[in-house]
Amino acid sequence: SFPRLESVVCHCRLPPRAPPPSSTRITVDFPRCNSDIMASAQPLLPGPGAAQKEAKHTKFSIFYGANEYLETLSKKYEEYDELAELLKVSPDGGADADAFPAAKDDQKEGESKKSAKMLSLDVDDDKRSKRTKRSVPTPNVPEPMPSNLAFMFAKITLEQKLYMWNIYTLIFVAEALSIVAYWALLKFDLLPFWVATIVMGTIMAALGIQNVYILHDVIHGATFPPYEWQAYITHPFADFISLPWMEMIMEHNRHHNSTFDLLNHGEFGWDPANWLYVLQEWTPAWYGWLTVPLVPLWHFIGASDTGSLFAILWWMNFPDACPSGKCDKAFWTKWLPARVKHNLFV
């Protein structure tokens, strides 16, 4: 253990020097040190009892604590009950939704009534795909679990989720600063145009790739951000119009629920990503050589998950209409306001 502060004493002695002439003698009286100021009776590290007391999160705190984030997750799953029902039939097996009472209640209610088309699998009475007649695949978990593979099947901890969102925030800040840096290089003629463009373009491309990587991992592992404002920084540079964060989560889980096998798109229902792959569906045919090169262009004009064309496609299908054919009431109270706020920020 570390010694207490009051036990550390430092003695310093200056070498002798000749006194100045009497006519210019200067006397300086240093006050005696107050032991209450120079030393503390508390140890440098907290004791065993104090270690168990976690500091509560306040509005002035920089980062959330695990307990506060757990409370946030519970409230979010209660608010977005559609996600809880969608996760119930997902390959992830419910993910975090199984851990919260509100989500469990929503799942039980969903089991007692026919789920909406967008929130359920398109299967027959035997729980098999209507297209391929294949049953819903189940994860092939090794039994017994090898110690060197256990981490691949372990759920992400709350601390890891907070870490992912902190890194996500760091990436957004770096992306914003790279734009400012590029402007400064051109504004003040610090580098020639093409040199500045190549250097900053490389940095921006690397940050954009990392943004996509962590966006996908956060969707599956750390769905809800600790702070509301972090939902707006996930993909603001992707397009002029895009899906809000919660609808990004919904559409991507809809994709996984419909397509368990990437070689058989839409096997268990409508897959919003189907048109993203339409130009490469016939790669064995000779004309695939003509269409596959157009895939990057198709992405660029907004067909990818964070693009404007994809957003319009999703908005035309979600949320499901009421049995009467009218808009679901959640459309006006939840989804439409979120779309407006997100795109105003973008």
C-alpha positions in Angstrom: 0.0 0.0 0.0 1.0 3.6 -0.5 2.3 5.6 2.5 0.2 8.4 3.8 1.1 11.8 2.7 2.1 13.1 6.2 4.7 10.4 6.5 6.6 11.8 3.5 9.1 14.5 4.7 11.6 16.3 2.6 14.6 18.2 4.1 16.5 20.6 1.8 19.6 22.5 2.7 21.0 25.3 0.5 24.8 25.6 0.2 26.3 28.5 2.2 26.7 31.7 0.4 28.4 35.0 1.3 25.9 37.5 2.7 25.3 40.7 0.7 26.7 44.0 1.8 25.0 45.4 4.9 23.6 48.3 3.0 21.7 46.0 0.7 20.9 43.2 3.1 17.5 41.7 2.4 15.6 39.6 4.9 12.8 37.3 3.8 10.6 35.5 6.3 9.0 32.4 4.9 5.8 31.4 6.8 5.7 28.1 8.4 4.0 25.4 6.4 0.5 24.5 7.6 0.3 20.7 8.0 -3.4 20.8 7.0 -2.4 22.2 3.6 0.9 20.4 2.9 -0.3 17.0 4.1 -3.5 15.0 4.0 -4.6 12.3 6.4 -6.2 10.4 3.6 -4.3 7.6 1.7 -3.5 8.0 -2.0 -5.7 5.0 -2.8 -9.1 4.4 -1.2 -9.5 1.7 1.3 -11.4 -1.6 0.7 -14.7 -0.1 1.9 -14.5 3.0 -0.2 -13.7 1.0 -3.4 -17.1 -0.5 -3.3 -18.8 2.9 -3.3 -19.2 4.0 -6.8 -19.5 7.7 -7.6 -22.9 8.7 -9.0 -23.1 10.3 -12.4 -24.0 14.0 -12.4 -24.7 16.4 -15.2 -21.2 17.7 -14.9 -19.6 14.3 -15.3 -17.7 13.5 -18.4 -18.5 9.8 -18.7 -21.3 7.6 -17.5 -20.9 5.0 -14.9 -22.0 1.4 -15.5 -24.9 1.6 -13.1 -26.3 4.8 -14.7 -25.9 3.3 -18.2 -27.8 0.2 -17.1 -30.7 2.4 -16.0 -30.6 4.2 -19.4 -30.8 0.8 -21.2 -33.8 -0.3 -19.3 -35.7 3.0 -20.1 -34.7 2.8 -23.8 -35.9 -0.7 -24.3 -39.2 0.3 -22.6 -39.5 3.3 -25.0 -38.5 1.4 -28.2 -40.6 -1.8 -27.6 -40.4 -2.4 -31.4 -36.7 -3.1 -31.1 -37.2 -5.5 -28.2 -39.7 -7.5 -30.3 -37.4 -7.4 -33.4 -34.4 -8.7 -31.3 -36.6 -11.5 -30.0 -36.4 -13.3 -33.3 -32.9 -12.1 -34.3 -29.8 -14.3 -34.7 -28.4 -12.6 -31.6 -31.0 -14.3 -29.6 -32.5 -11.2 -27.9 -29.2 -9.5 -27.1 -29.7 -7.1 -24.2 -33.4 -7.1 -24.4 -33.7 -10.3 -22.4 -32.0 -8.6 -19.4 -34.7 -6.0 -18.8 -38.2 -6.5 -17.4 -39.9 -4.0 -19.7 -38.5 -5.7 -22.8 -39.5 -9.1 -21.5 -43.1 -7.9 -21.0 -43.1 -6.5 -24.5 -41.8 -9.9 -25.8 -44.5 -11.8 -24.0 -47.2 -9.5 -25.3 -45.8 -9.9 -28.8 -46.0 -13.7 -28.5 -49.7 -13.5 -27.6 -50.6 -11.6 -30.8 -49.5 -11.6 -34.4 -46.5 -9.5 -34.7 -46.2 -6.7 -37.3 -44.7 -7.7 -40.6 -41.6 -5.6 -40.1 -41.0 -7.1 -36.7 -41.4 -10.8 -37.4 -40.1 -13.6 -39.5 -42.0 -14.6 -42.7 -42.4 -18.3 -41.9 -45.1 -21.0 -42.3 -46.9 -22.8 -39.6 -43.9 -25.2 -39.2 -41.6 -22.2 -38.5 -39.9 -22.7 -41.9 -39.1 -20.2 -44.6 -41.9 -19.8 -47.2 -39.2 -19.5 -49.9 -36.7 -22.2 -49.1 -38.7 -24.4 -46.6 -35.6 -24.2 -44.3 -36.1 -23.9 -40.6 -34.7 -20.9 -38.7 -31.0 -21.6 -38.1 -29.7 -21.7 -34.6 -26.2 -20.7 -33.5 -23.8 -23.6 -33.5 -22.2 -23.1 -30.0 -19.4 -25.5 -29.2 -20.1 -27.9 -26.3 -18.0 -27.9 -24.3 -16.7 -24.4 -24.9 -13.0 -24.3 -25.7 -11.3 -21.7 -23.5 -9.6 -20.0 -26.5 -13.0 -19.4 -28.2 -15.1 -18.4 -25.2 -14.5 -14.7 -25.8 -16.2 -15.0 -29.2 -19.5 -16.0 -27.6 -19.4 -13.7 -24.6 -21.7 -10.7 -24.4 -20.2 -7.3 -24.3 -20.0 -5.9 -20.8 -21.4 -2.5 -19.8 -17.9 -1.1 -19.4 -17.0 -2.2 -22.9 -20.1 -0.6 -24.3 -19.2 2.7 -22.7 -15.7 2.4 -24.1 -17.1 1.8 -27.6 -19.2 5.0 -27.4 -16.2 7.0 -26.1 -14.2 5.8 -29.1 -17.1 6.6 -31.4 -17.2 10.2 -30.0 -13.4 10.5 -30.5 -13.8 9.4 -34.2 -16.5 12.1 -34.7 -14.3 14.8 -33.2 -11.3 13.7 -35.4 -13.5 13.8 -38.5 -14.7 17.3 -37.6 -11.2 18.5 -36.9 -9.9 17.0 -40.2 -12.4 19.2 -42.1 -11.1 22.3 -40.2 -7.5 21.3 -40.8 -8.2 20.9 -44.6 -9.8 24.3 -44.7 -6.9 25.8 -42.8 -4.3 24.3 -45.2 -6.1 25.8 -48.2 -7.1 29.1 -46.6 -3.5 30.0 -45.5 -1.7 28.3 -48.4 0.2 26.0 -46.0 0.4 23.3 -48.7 -0.3 23.1 -52.4 -3.9 22.1 -53.3 -3.1 18.6 -54.4 -0.8 17.8 -51.6 -3.3 19.0 -49.0 -6.0 17.1 -50.7 -4.1 13.8 -50.9 -2.9 14.1 -47.3 -6.2 15.1 -45.7 -8.2 12.9 -48.1 -6.2 9.8 -46.9 -6.9 10.8 -43.2 -10.6 11.4 -43.9 -10.9 8.1 -45.7 -9.3 6.2 -42.8 -11.5 7.9 -40.3 -14.6 7.1 -42.5 -13.7 3.4 -42.6 -13.2 3.3 -38.9 -16.6 5.0 -38.5 -18.3 2.3 -40.5 -16.6 -0.5 -38.5 -17.5 0.9 -35.1 -21.0 1.8 -36.3 -21.7 -1.8 -37.1 -20.2 -3.1 -33.9 -22.2 -0.5 -31.8 -25.4 -1.5 -33.5 -25.0 -5.1 -32.4 -23.3 -4.6 -29.1 -24.0 -1.2 -27.6 -27.3 -0.1 -29.1 -28.2 2.9 -27.1 -25.7 5.8 -26.5 -25.1 6.9 -22.9 -26.0 10.5 -23.9 -28.8 11.6 -26.2 -26.6 13.8 -28.3 -24.3 10.9 -29.2 -27.1 9.5 -31.3 -26.6 12.4 -33.7 -22.8 11.9 -34.3 -22.9 8.4 -35.6 -23.1 9.1 -39.3 -23.7 12.9 -40.0 -21.1 13.0 -42.8 -22.6 10.1 -44.7 -25.2 12.0 -46.8 -27.4 15.1 -46.8 -30.4 12.9 -45.8 -30.1 9.7 -43.7 -31.8 7.5 -41.2 -31.8 8.5 -37.5 -29.7 6.3 -35.2 -32.7 4.2 -33.9 -33.9 3.5 -37.4 -30.4 2.5 -38.4 -30.6 -0.1 -35.6 -34.1 -1.2 -36.7 -33.3 -1.6 -40.4 -30.0 -3.5 -39.8 -31.6 -5.9 -37.4 -34.4 -6.4 -39.9 -31.7 -7.2 -42.5 -30.2 -9.9 -40.2 -33.6 -11.3 -39.3 -34.5 -11.7 -43.0 -31.1 -12.9 -44.3 -29.4 -15.5 -42.1 -27.4 -16.7 -45.1 -25.7 -14.0 -47.2 -26.0 -16.2 -50.3 -29.8 -16.3 -49.9 -31.1 -12.8 -49.4 -34.6 -12.3 -47.9 -35.1 -15.9 -47.0 -37.2 -15.1 -43.9 -38.9 -11.9 -45.0 -38.3 -8.5 -46.6 -34.7 -7.5 -46.4 -34.1 -3.7 -46.8 -30.6 -4.4 -48.0 -31.8 -6.5 -51.0 -31.5 -3.7 -53.5 -28.0 -3.0 -52.2 -26.9 -6.3 -53.6 -29.0 -6.4 -56.7 -26.1 -5.5 -59.0 -24.1 -8.5 -57.8 -26.8 -11.1 -57.5 -25.9 -12.6 -60.8 -22.2 -12.7 -60.6 -21.9 -16.3 -62.1 -23.5 -15.0 -65.3 -21.5 -13.3 -68.0 -23.3 -9.9 -67.5 -22.2 -9.8 -63.9 -19.0 -8.4 -65.3 -21.0 -5.4 -66.5 -23.0 -4.8 -63.3 -20.6 -5.5 -60.5 -18.3 -2.6 -61.3 -21.4 -0.3 -60.8 -21.7 -1.4 -57.1 -19.4 1.4 -55.7 -21.4 4.0 -57.7 -24.7 2.5 -56.4 -23.3 3.0 -52.9 -22.1 6.5 -53.6 -25.5 7.8 -54.8 -27.1 6.8 -51.5 -28.2 3.1 -51.7 -26.1 2.1 -48.7 -27.5 2.0 -45.1 -26.5 5.5 -44.3 -27.5 7.0 -47.7 -30.5 9.1 -48.7 -32.0 6.6 -51.2 -31.9 3.9 -48.5 -33.6 6.2 -46.0 -36.4 6.8 -48.5 -36.8 3.1 -49.1 -37.0 2.4 -45.3 -39.4 5.2 -44.7 -41.8 3.8 -47.3 -41.9 0.5 -45.3 -41.6 1.4 -41.6 -43.4 1.5 -39.3 -46.2 -0.9 -40.3 -49.6 0.6 -40.9 -52.5 0.0 -38.6 -55.0 -2.7 -39.6 -57.2 0.1 -40.8 -54.5 1.2 -43.2 -53.8 4.5 -41.4 -50.4 5.5 -40.0 -49.4 3.9 -36.7 -49.7 6.4 -33.8 -46.0 5.8 -33.0 -45.2 7.3 -36.4 -46.4 10.7 -35.3 -45.2 10.6 -31.7 -41.8 8.8 -32.1 -40.5 8.1 -35.5 -41.4 11.3 -37.5 -40.0 13.7 -34.8 -36.8 11.7 -34.6 -36.4 11.9 -38.4 -36.9 15.6 -38.5 -34.5 16.3 -35.6 -31.8 14.1 -37.1 -31.9 15.5 -40.5 -32.0 19.1 -39.3 -28.7 18.3 -37.4 -27.2 16.7 -40.5 
